[in-house]
Amino acid sequence: MSRILAISGSLRAQSFNTALVNALQPFAPEGMQIEVYKGLDELPHFNQDLEANPPASVVRLREAIAEADGLIIATPEYNRSLPGVLKNALDWASRPYAQGVLAGKSIVAISASPGVQGGIRALIQLKALLRDLSNFVVSGPEISVPEVHTRLGVEADVQHVLTDPATAGMVTHVLAGLQDAIDNNAGELVARPLGTWSASLA
């Protein structure tokens, strides 16, 4: 079984991105379990002075990422960019440099917005950042969901469901790609040069 940690970059109680990651499980391949992370709002601002002895909220985030086989990261778009709270979480997860728990993960990056562009600018920035941090970012159809409020619904005993067939089809293919990346250790191959270099300095 693959354990996937899903992180929404929005703190809003009625966040569309949080609703979207909560609606992904039915489209996951057999054996993939998606857990949505809660607690991004507990993280302090990144402070390099705290790297050696980080707060408990940072330890919890790092442990959750380390234990996951892969990640799904969803970003809203604020002021044509990814939100500071998500960047802050990625800073904590990727530090200390060349020793963080984030490097080497296979990741699906998605965005959603009630606007017509679906947060595409934030998504492009997120993907570039994740690649720079030595992760394998799954390619395939770009999951940048426009007018997301029209593509999510509510059913009995289920908080949110993805009702748009086109988006559901793209999600199914990309999650299958994530499983394939995990099975083939794609993230580890991407991060190997960084790890080798770091070991040479020890």
Summary of the structure (lengths in Angstrom):
residues: 202
radius of gyration: 16.4
end to end distance: 34.6
largest distance: 55.9
contacts: 638
relative contact order: 0.17
helix: 44%
strand: 20%
